[in-house]
Amino acid sequence: MLRKKVHSKKTTIDINKKNTVKKIIKRDLKVLWHPCTQMKDHEKIPLIPIKKGKGVWIEDFNNRKYIDAISSWWVNLFGHSNPYINSQINKQLNKLEHVLLAGFTHMPAIELSEQLVKLMPKDITKCFFTDNGSSAIDAALKMSFHYWKNKGYKKKSKFVALSNSYHGETLGSLSISNIDLYKKTYEKILKKTIIVPSPDCFYKKSNKSNEEHTEEMFKHMLKTIKKHHQYIAGIVVEPLVQCAGYMRMYHPIYLSLLSEACKKYNIHLIADEIAVGFGRTGSMFAFEQAKITPDIICLSKGITGGYMTLSAILTNEEIYNTFYAEYNKLKAFLHSHSYTANPIACSAALASLKLFNKYDTLKKNKVLSKYIYEKLTSLNNHKNVAEVRQHGMITAVEMIKNKSRRTSFNWKERRGIKAYLYGLNNNVLIRPLGNVIYFMPPYVIKKNEIDLSCEVIKGAIDEATK
Ligand SMILES: *Cc1c(COP(=O)(O)O)cnc(C)c1O
């Protein structure tokens, strides 16, 4: 009798929870259109309402927890609901939630600009804010084009980007991107861009080192520069890792050679550090590994520790000064977004930067990334794994159909989704890019959480390549 009662009580709770979740999902699907989603997929693949997050864990309405192994699309650095960032946001909230940044200013924007400039090479002295990654890229393109116009270079209106690049989803940023999945449909309404083969080391010959391959691939870029430099305003690259481009990686030598050529041929080097900035590749910014100073640097994603939407475009005195003139010369950069440098977002960013020092993050990440590599490197022997690659805190495993022939799985098989569902069933959120499973966790991840994540990644690969 007693046993039955307990049992039935438990069942009721479960059913209630299930109903709650069902109701939430129903409400969602009635009104919400989700990003990067074929909504029909949700007839079969469950939508997961999340109730709360703490550290690397997010928790759903069934009290099921998942390790956020992809930092919620690469934004989270110091865990969900970080007590220090929370407290700093709360403080700011009680002072000033927002004010326009034209004609007015506020301390969080000033302090954040100072700190970002301080983190940059010495020639980078000015910080312009926008409010998401794509808009930062659009602003950078406009800034570069407008600079040359102000300088009297009337022909410079073209941009160069790498194949397999991703710079965002607005028309401007999508124009300089090169992943068919996102771009092809919209080709007709986009601006033409010059695309140069990427130095992507996945395609290197087996007798070459990453450095040799990367250096060799630069000849394509140099050819383009020599041919078109009069028309080129800027060259945009994702330093070291093409993240949305299946986490493909290349050697820093490419950036050194590119920087040199850009200087020689009067072209802006625009570094899209939106995904790789703030420690992801091991250094604070990825371009540092090539010891270069880009002309324009775009930051977003991790800038607020994953809390709020904010982006920054950093540049040098030369570019800034070219816009600095009497008003009637009409040289000003009249670009704006309503929420430019939102004070709450800036205070989250300041708190996040403070944590880099407090936790000695870059140094600790060296230990973590080595540990992660040790845990995953055995996958190199897996019959359906082409390679395990890593740059700092970004580790990727590329699944392949036939290892010796290097043939890929057909994309229609959607093997990544099998891995994704396996991950969810085993408490780890992985969201593969095509046939590439990657691990890009918040920096506060603990060793036992890495152990679990890597075990689940291995299981997911077995499951997906069956
Ligand atoms: C995510 C991303 C962007 C676009 O940023 P959004 O905030 O999503 O618009 C641009 N460039 C790179 C390299 C990115 O990873």
The ligand as an SDF file (V2000), in Angstrom:
LIG
                    3D

 15 15  0  0  0  0  0  0  0  0999 V2000
   29.6370   34.6960  -34.8650 C   0  0  0  0  0  0  0  0  0  0  0  0
   30.5620   35.3490  -35.7890 C   0  0  0  0  0  0  0  0  0  0  0  0
   30.2310   36.5530  -36.4370 C   0  0  0  0  0  0  0  0  0  0  0  0
   28.8640   37.1820  -36.3260 C   0  0  0  0  0  0  0  0  0  0  0  0
   28.5470   37.5770  -35.0250 O   0  0  0  0  0  0  0  0  0  0  0  0
   27.0070   37.7010  -34.6060 P   0  0  0  0  0  0  0  0  0  0  0  0
   27.0500   38.3420  -33.2650 O   0  0  0  0  0  0  0  0  0  0  0  0
   26.4770   36.2970  -34.5670 O   0  0  0  0  0  0  0  0  0  0  0  0
   26.3280   38.5280  -35.6320 O   0  0  0  0  0  0  0  0  0  0  0  0
   31.1860   37.1270  -37.2430 C   0  0  0  0  0  0  0  0  0  0  0  0
   32.4000   36.5740  -37.3980 N   0  0  0  0  0  0  0  0  0  0  0  0
   32.7550   35.4400  -36.7960 C   0  0  0  0  0  0  0  0  0  0  0  0
   34.1400   34.9040  -36.9850 C   0  0  0  0  0  0  0  0  0  0  0  0
   31.8440   34.7610  -35.9810 C   0  0  0  0  0  0  0  0  0  0  0  0
   32.1780   33.6030  -35.4210 O   0  0  0  0  0  0  0  0  0  0  0  0
  1  2  1  0
  2  3  1  0
  2 14  2  0
  3  4  1  0
  3 10  2  0
  4  5  1  0
  5  6  1  0
  6  7  2  0
  6  8  1  0
  6  9  1  0
 10 11  1  0
 11 12  2  0
 12 13  1  0
 12 14  1  0
 14 15  1  0
M  END
$$$$
